Amino acid sequence: MFIEVAKRLQHTEEYYFSKKLREIDELNKAGASVINLGIGSPDLPPHPTVIETLNKYAALPNTHAYQSYKGAPALRSAIASWYKKYYQVELNPDTEVLPLIGSKEGIMHICMTYLQEGDEALIPNPGYPTYSSAVRLTGAKGVYYDLQEANAWLPDLEALAKQDLSKVKLMWVNYPHMPTGAKADKTFFKDLIAFAKAHRILLCHDNPYSFILTEEPSSLLSIDGAKDVALELNSLSKSSNMAGWRIGMLVGHQDRINEIMRFKSNMDSGMFLPLQMAAAAALELDEDWYTSLNKIYQGRREKVYELLRTLNCDFDDTQVGLFVWASVPASYQDGYALSDDVLKQAAVFITPGGIFGSAGQHYVRVSLCTTETVLQEAIDRIKAKI
């Protein structure tokens, strides 16, 4: 081909799940009927009032125009109220809240706003692969900090402080953590804020799992002084079953929001207003919504535990979030080997932990986004074939 892709893409591969879904599709065409326990895309619908609100506003004649880059005031106010109610975080809806077309775009916006060639960013290993790809696309260098089961999957801040951090501008953190399901308490968050202040690093906290199977949602911004050094991304994808709606948010100090707006405003023209009004309705739901959702996930998690025990995997039953993370038995070289074997023998796909970084090589991850009936079928297949 006489036109080559830009250098920024030459070392950026297609997202793992994009390739894997094509492979699964080919297996299904051949009659395999694969049970996919890989991707965390909620299979349950949003609350009925959310759908009703979407329909109501979509039917109006005056809701189809371009929208404000900053988002509708009703949505920004709903986000601020939600943060106050569930996280005990005070936000000014006019200056400290930025709705996003999914929080994944926010990862790119943050990186493009602050990073360039010569800069470095701290990235968790294991961690969400998009952190790495977004940093790489800016021309900056990703510096990985290992998370270990022995340290409850929290970063060793003392060890990090001994490294050369002079080029580090930002640090990606994510608790409840994906893929390990690890939680972080306020003591750790306080230590993290102190670390960032000491080294002049912007913390970027990705927080989409805080309502799933947790006793109490937590936010990094609930710590005194956090806004000085931290931004937080959040999302309705998991907590409100609205993954395909692409509705997220960025919250933080007014200066940071304004800086990121300089980039974001060149990338889109605002979110469809009926979606924003429906999102506001989702954020106004009471605690019963989250309780009922977690009751379903609790039943599914017990089935996933049974599946993992069938495979002789070990796991921590205190983990939270939309997945279960487990170490593979010594009879398998790594998580890829176990995943491939289960797919080949039982037509069940579970995610190899190695896609999240080298520290995840000997682990697998199983999604809770399918019914107990389907999970039981997966268990039965594995028992029969492996």
DRENVODREN-359684 format. One record per residue (C-alpha): x, y, z. Coordinates in pm, whole numbers, padded with zeros to 5 digits, always signed. Example, Ala and Ser with C-alpha at 12.3 -4.5 7.8 and 13.67 -1.06 7.14 Angstrom:
residues 2
+01230-00450+00780 +01367-00106+00714 
***
This chain:
residues 386
+00000+00000+00000 +00144+00339-00095 +00006+00513+00216 +00130+00396+00556 -00048+00450+00883 +00091+00723+01108 +00374+00632+01344 +00140+00669+01639 -00052+00362+01521 +00236+00143+01410 +00281-00008+01756 -00086+00008+01855 -00260-00321+01792 -00629-00385+01748 -00804-00425+02083 -00781-00786+02202 -01156-00833+02241 -01220-00699+01893 -01005-00978+01749 -01137-01243+01987 -01499-01168+01905 -01424-01233+01538 -01270-01569+01631 -01573-01658+01842 -01801-01553+01558 -01623-01791+01323 -01656-02074+01577 -02027-02002+01609 -02069-02008+01232 -01913-02353+01245 -02176-02460+01499 -01983-02424+01826 -02236-02204+02013 -01967-02047+02230 -02063-01916+02574 -01878-01585+02606 -01783-01504+02965 -01521-01253+02862 -01653-00901+02812 -01812-00695+03088 -02108-00565+02891 -02415-00571+03120 -02692-00791+02982 -02959-00635+03204 -03164-00330+03094 -03166+00014+03253 -03445+00108+03492 -03782+00156+03312 -03793+00526+03404 -03468+00576+03213 -03622+00431+02897 -03938+00637+02950 -03735+00955+02984 -03542+00879+02666 -03862+00818+02473 -04029+01128+02616 -03751+01364+02512 -03681+01193+02181 -04045+01250+02082 -04021+01626+02134 -03959+01839+01823 -03695+02064+01981 -03444+01816+02124 -03250+01719+01812 -03010+02010+01772 -02643+02031+01861 -02584+02045+02232 -02348+02234+02458 -01992+02104+02475 -02023+02120+02854 -02337+01905+02866 -02693+01992+02966 -02732+02171+03301 -02980+01904+03414 -02722+01628+03364 -02439+01821+03528 -02663+01893+03828 -02765+01526+03848 -02400+01418+03844 -02313+01662+04122 -02610+01546+04333 -02517+01179+04274 -02161+01245+04389 -02289+01423+04698 -02540+01150+04788 -02328+00841+04732 -01966+00959+04758 -01998+01258+04994 -01815+01472+04738 -01911+01835+04680 -01897+01939+04315 -01995+02261+04143 -02209+02141+03850 -02122+02447+03644 -01744+02424+03674 -01632+02085+03810 -01839+01839+03603 -01793+01740+03239 -02027+01480+03082 -01855+01245+02839 -01961+01022+02551 -01851+00724+02759 -01568+00742+03011 -01334+00562+02768 -01314+00878+02559 -01218+01063+02875 -00904+00853+02905 -00796+00972+02562 -00896+01332+02631 -00689+01343+02950 -00385+01194+02781 -00407+01424+02480 -00450+01727+02705 -00147+01667+02924 +00097+01430+02753 +00343+01469+02467 +00673+01322+02352 +00925+01315+02635 +00660+01282+02905 +00591+00969+03108 +00276+00826+03263 +00246+00562+03534 +00020+00271+03430 -00095-00023+03646 +00015-00376+03557 -00228-00551+03541 -00467-00282+03427 -00715-00168+03165 -00531-00186+02827 -00676+00147+02710 -00451+00335+02954 -00146+00203+02769 -00280+00266+02419 -00399+00619+02501 -00060+00712+02649 +00121+00561+02350 -00094+00754+02100 +00019+01084+02255 +00386+01000+02194 +00452+00978+02567 +00605+00675+02739 +00412+00442+02963 +00595+00339+03281 +00435+00033+03437 +00402-00019+03810 +00339-00379+03910 +00047-00477+04130 +00083-00799+04325 -00164-01026+04498 +00064-01027+04806 +00006-00650+04839 -00371-00676+04784 -00319-00545+04427 -00227-00198+04555 +00079-00009+04427 +00388-00001+04645 +00412+00377+04679 +00737+00362+04875 +00907+00167+04597 +00763+00402+04334 +00896+00704+04523 +01251+00567+04487 +01225+00566+04106 +01311+00856+03879 +00974+01028+03846 +01104+01353+03701 +00933+01299+03364 +00608+01155+03504 +00313+01390+03453 +00021+01165+03538 -00065+00833+03700 -00354+00604+03613 -00527+00439+03908 -00848+00236+03918 -01027+00119+04235 -01230-00094+04261 -00966-00239+04034 -01022-00400+03699 -00931-00680+03639 -00847-00797+03994 -01155-00673+04181 -00933-00525+04454 -01069-00251+04678 -00886+00055+04814 -00968+00214+05148 -00942+00577+05254 -00605+00520+05418 -00458+00415+05084 -00631+00701+04903 -00479+00948+05152 -00135+00799+05094 -00189+00821+04719 -00284+01190+04739 +00025+01261+04948 +00243+01073+04697 +00100+01274+04406 +00153+01604+04583 +00509+01515+04677 +00600+01429+04319 +00376+01679+04134 +00185+01407+03953 -00174+01433+03828 -00376+01133+03949 -00634+01002+03704 -00878+00777+03889 -01100+00558+03672 -01403+00466+03887 -01675+00279+03693 -01712-00023+03927 -01777+00142+04262 -02142+00035+04285 -02103-00328+04181 -02097-00570+04477 -01948-00311+04711 -02079-00228+05056 -02028+00144+05003 -01930+00333+04685 -01602+00521+04718 -01440+00811+04535 -01083+00935+04542 -01224+01288+04548 -01373+01226+04893 -01023+01275+05037 -00933+01627+05153 -00708+01797+04902 -00779+01545+04626 -00899+01805+04377 -00555+01966+04391 -00394+01663+04226 -00669+01432+04100 -00930+01386+03831 -01194+01115+03841 -01371+00938+03557 -01702+00765+03616 -01964+00596+03405 -02324+00474+03385 -02220+00169+03182 -02196-00072+03476 -02392+00091+03757 -02696+00172+03540 -02676-00099+03269 -02619+00166+03002 -02295+00048+02838 -02414+00100+02481 -02553+00442+02561 -02196+00576+02603 -02251+00807+02897 -01969+00893+03131 -01834+01186+03326 -01517+01361+03432 -01508+01546+03763 -01239+01754+03925 -01100+02103+03977 -01236+02375+03750 -00893+02442+03599 -00850+02078+03495 -01201+02065+03347 -01135+02380+03144 -00803+02244+03018 -00959+01919+02901 -01247+02108+02741 -00991+02273+02512 -00923+01932+02363 -01267+01774+02388 -01444+02067+02221 -01241+01997+01907 -01346+01631+01904 -01728+01629+01930 -02033+01850+01937 -02206+01736+02253 -02430+01446+02346 -02787+01390+02216 -03013+01572+02466 -03261+01283+02522 -02965+01066+02624 -02854+01331+02870 -03200+01361+03023 -03228+00982+03050 -02887+00974+03218 -03006+01233+03469 -03303+01008+03546 -03067+00714+03603 -02858+00918+03844 -03168+01010+04045 -03260+00647+04122 -03261+00554+04489 -03054+00288+04664 -03310+00015+04589 -03188+00013+04228 -02831-00073+04326 -02946-00323+04589 -03160-00514+04340 -02882-00510+04080 -02627-00645+04326 -02861-00921+04440 -02857-01052+04083 -02479-01024+04060 -02437-01203+04393 -02620-01507+04257 -02414-01500+03940 -02090-01465+04131 -02162-01784+04326 -02199-01966+03993 -01871-01821+03869 -01703-01938+04189 -01833-02288+04114 -01702-02267+03757 -01357-02160+03876 -01344-02432+04140 -01426-02682+03866 -01116-02556+03682 -00908-02578+04004 -00849-02203+04002 -00786-02005+04322 -00955-01673+04393 -01020-01415+04664 -01388-01415+04756 -01370-01057+04893 -01313-00902+04551 -01578-00673+04404 -01686-00543+04065 -01825-00701+03752 -01573-00986+03720 -01402-01259+03917 -01022-01277+03895 -00854-01610+03962 -00511-01772+03943 -00475-02074+03715 -00359-02417+03839 +00005-02518+03794 -00098-02768+03526 -00138-02475+03285 +00149-02260+03165 -00055-01940+03198 -00402-01791+03164 -00384-01802+02786 -00333-02179+02793 -00631-02229+03023 -00850-01992+02820 -00760-02164+02492 -00821-02509+02639 -01162-02417+02778 -01262-02255+02448 -01142-02549+02240 -01276-02827+02460 -01593-02678+02609 -01680-02385+02379 -01664-02146+02675 -01457-01829+02656 -01295-01679+02965 -01046-01395+02948 -00674-01464+02990 -00526-01229+03248 -00219-01163+03036 -00408-00917+02816 -00406-00681+03115 -00027-00692+03150 +00257-00925+03238 +00152-00932+03604 -00171-01101+03496 -00012-01386+03300 -00107-01658+03549 -00465-01544+03596 -00801-01550+03420 -01102-01321+03447 -01468-01426+03427 -01752-01181+03364 -02076-01172+03562 -02268-01035+03264 -02476-01342+03187 -02757-01532+03354 -02720-01804+03616 -02877-02044+03365 -02604-01977+03109 -02335-01994+03375 -02468-02334+03482 -02453-02452+03121 -02090-02336+03107 -02017-02531+03427 -02183-02841+03285 -01982-02817+02964 -01656-02779+03152 -01735-03072+03381 -01818-03288+03079 -01524-03190+02857 -01228-03099+03079 
***
